[in-house]
Amino acid sequence: MFRGILDWLGFGEKGHAVAHGNHGHGHGHGHESGHAHTHGVIDPTIATTERGIWAIKWSFVILATTAVLQIFVFLISGSVALLADTIHNVGDAATAIPLWFAFVFARRKPSDQFTYGLGRVEDLAGMTIVGLILFSALVAGYQTIDRFIHPQEINFLWAVAGAGVVGFIGNEAVAVFRIRVGREISSAALIADGYHARVDGLTSLAVVGGAVGVWLGFPLADPVVGALITVLIFGIVWQSAKAVFTRALDGVEPEFTALLRHTGEHVPGVRGIQNVRTRWIGHRMYAEADVVVDDSLLVREAAIITEKLHQQAAKHLPALASLRLALATGIDPDEAIRAEQNPAPPHDHGEREQGHDHEHGEHGHVH
């Protein structure tokens, strides 16, 4: 029974295996492990597939509907525990907003002024979401502290408990939905989001516990539950801020850099890949690197090598939108040490599934 509960929450062997993409499809790249619960950043394995986008949209509809119902009950009851849970669900629903911004502005072609396009709008939207959730968490924290100092009677306890149940059902529906679609598209990120939604459903049940506590004659049960959920929200704000601002500062996950270096191992004639530079612009990745080859190669031979490198990079990095390569004939010792310290994560090289809507039109140029 205990093992079944762990699997349901995604902590058991079954959940762990599924969340790491062990479906025999050959997608097991190391960047799919260790997902934190963040808002404001869309994982590329979700955003680059139609089914993933569809799942995010419907998750937004379900969670937004749940939040609206909870807001109404909060207004008539005054439960701070319900307020905190509502903010939590609003934060989950808001994850879809950067994706909407990204696709609206991604339709605009690059110009002489915005040569990379307007993908950074997604980052700005993510920062805005983090700021709004932080502000909401501060409001919830203030209301909770005030309720400890000035206890108030909670009205319509049955409605508060019902809203908590609705929150649980909404999160559980999203969890089942995301996990099912995540398995279909082999997206560990979406599966992990599903298990996060399942855990979020338990926080909604805590609201029910608070209402029961008040009904049993313990009025502080409501602010106690509100305080616990508020602390959880602050934790999410911290994780989300790190993810959003890391991308805004052109930071990427180290395993992506390692995977790009690793592509050279699959192409004969490549002695190494160095001076790798990668950045996120929205949920698409732009990269450049120096390819170390023998100085006796003809230009035609070098062009063939770089084309093969582009093909390998497209297989290893599905979010890659553009890769610009320059030729070099000497290996930089510092770059060799850096590559040794950050090896490519374990992965296989099976053919990718059909249906992944990747864009690899910009292959860059050889200098």
Order of alpha helices (4+ residues) and beta strands (2+ residues): alpha-alpha-alpha-alpha-alpha-alpha-alpha-alpha-alpha-alpha-alpha-beta-beta-alpha-beta-alpha
